[in-house]
């Protein structure tokens, strides 16, 4: 559990730099001599067969005049009708990160309760850990300094970011 929340915490901290759950790629495509008018399913499948994606076809439509959108399993094509140029976007789940992020976002009521109990256990572990060692290594000795540092650093972060 600690590893799940640590990995997903790191991934979510950097979600402005990358998508922690999905790997999204874009590849330039070209449809030379694209037929005019509304394309039939067969015409689109013929085009997709040139890319090895004919078995992945779901549907196609025109989101705006002059633009064709083709949906396939785990991705899509977006093509300019005038030039025939566009891109293919594919989406795949990132191994491990997708699953830990899914759990981090509490997928259901049972997981929420389990997560709350785990969090409570971590709080209990942290508090009781303050008093495990006795003497100069305990809370009245070196532990006091470590506890103070552990309280001051988050306070500095709050002051800095607020």
N, C-alpha and C positions, 0 to 999 in steps of 0.2 A: 504493500500500500504506500509506504513512504517513497519507494522508487517511482510508482505511478504518478504520485503528486509532484515529485521533484522533476521528473522528465517533462510532464505536461506544464508545470510551472515555468520551466526554462523556455519551452516552445512558445507558450503564450506571452511570455515577456518580450519575445522577439517577433510577434506577429506582424509588426509593421515592416520587418525585413523580409519575411517569407511567410507562406501559408503553411502553418504547422500540420494541418490535416491532409492537404492534397498537394500533389505535384502537378502543376498545370503547364503544358508546353504548347507552343505555337510554331507551326511550320507553314511556310509560304506554299501556296498551291496555285495552279493555273488551269483554267478550262479553255483551251484554244477552240475557236469556232463554236462557241456556245450557241445552241439553237435559240431563236427568238420566240417570243410568246411564252405562255405558261408551259412549263416543262412537265412531262408525264413522269410517273414513277419509274417507268422503264428507262427513260433517258437519264434520269438521275442515277439509277442502279448501274447503267452502263458506264457513266463517269466514275462512280465509286469503285467499279471493278478494276479500273486502272490504278487505283490506290490500294487495292486489296481489302476494301471496306464494304463491299456490296452486302455481305452477310450481317453487317452491323446496322444497316439502314433502319430508321424508325419513321421519319416523315420529313417533308420539306415544305417551306412556305416562303412568302415574300414579306418581310417585316416592313419594308418601305419600297417605293418604286425604284427599280434598278438594283435591288439587292436580293440575293438568294441565300437562304439559311437552310442547311441540311443537318438534321439531327441523326446522330449515330450513337450506339452504345458507348458510353464514357467519353462523349465529345460531340463536336459539331464542325461543320464547314460554314464559312461566311464568305461569299463570293460576290464581287461587283459584276453585275450583268453586262455593263458596257465594256469593260476591259478584260473580263474573265479572270482577273487576279483576285486572290483572297488568301485566307489562311485556314488551316485546320487546327482546331484546339482539342487537345486530349487531356483528360483529367483522370488521375489515378490516386488512390489512397496511399499515403505514406505509411510504410510498414511501421509498426509499433506506435509511432506518434499519433496516427488516426485513432487507435484504440485507447491510448492513455488520455487523449484529449476528450474523447467521447465520455469516458468515465469521470473525468474532471468536471465536466459540465452537468453532472448528476442526471443520468438518463431516465431515472424513475424514482418513485416514492421509496421503494425498498433500498435502493442504492443510497438515497439521501440519508436514511436512518443509519445505515451501515457506516457511511462516511462521517456522520455526526458522532457516532460512538467511537470511531477510530480517532477523530479529532479530540474528543474528550479524553481518551486514553493517552494521547500525546501530551495534552495539558497536564494530566496527572503525572506522567513520567517526568516532565520538565520540573514540576514543583517538587516532587519527592526527590528528584536528583539533586536538588539544592542541599539536601540534608543528609545524603548518604555518607559523605566523608566527614570525619570529625577532626578537630584540632586545626593546625596551621594550614592544612589543605582543604578544610571545610569552608562553610559559609562565613565563619567568623575570621578566617584567615584569607588565603589566596582566593577562595570562592567569592568573597565579597567584591573583590576587584573585578573578577570575571562577570559576576552578575551585574555590577554597575555598568561595565562596558556593554553588556547585552541589552541594557535598558537605554543607555545614552545614544548608541548608534541609531536605533529607530527614531528616537526623538530628534536627532540631528537631521535625519532624512525627512521627517515631517516638517521641520522648520524650513529646510531647503526647498522642498517642493510645494509648500503652502505659501 
